């Protein structure tokens, strides 16, 4: 398995983007993967590299013998890195989200009714192992969901004891990978 690359937060031009793509393919960086949430383009992802970072990157690739390059843009819900910044999700909504930097935490709140069974789903790509921690409205820990049998997704049901906001803290196990995932909260038994 080839090593991952550091993230270079700088801007480049379209010409440099082309130079990056050609050079990485010539150096055998396989595959060059770009993970983007809805609303972003490939050129926006490539604009995260500066020319200086590009040459550092090429040197690193040449010395290491190749790598997997992974660009992940912040999703539209950022910042959502704490209870106070928690974004909302509506019942039945599917949100396309990212872990765009190592250690990215996502906090989400959903309004749930008592004695109703909900299906909560976090489905990640091949690069991440999501963990979900459930809290009540007072931010008391209720459960931690990290199934050893489903590496890329966590799907579970929950029946609240009272009506109110419930929080999900979603993070990548190990906090060392970037990638995308889809989050949904819905009444169990509905499509």
C-alpha angles and dihedrals in degrees: 000000000000120000124257122246130239119255116254111202102198136111128249138179127253090258091056089048089057091046090051093050095048095043095047092051092047090050091053099248096162125211109016101199129189119192114192133172119230113292099034128103131214091249090058089054093049090048087073090078123080123206091250091049088048092059091045087051093050091049091050092048092049093050095043097045097242139318146199111267115210123185115188122179123209111261125239092261096067131149092051100127100127143028090265091054096042113143120219130245123199122220110271093016120130114211122197106213140171144214091218099174133026109275095022111160122195122203118194131177128206130187107233132183123227120260093014120120114232129194112217117193132187111178116182135189124253093277101061142060106201123208121197124203117191123212133179127234091277088053094249115153113253106168145343118219118200110140113200090207098058110052099177102036145035119206120174144149128236134186112200119219092214139019117261145081119323124192131221119200106198122187140155114259107253091013089240106108137070127214148114134279140177120231125198136169118191142153105272113254096032128102 
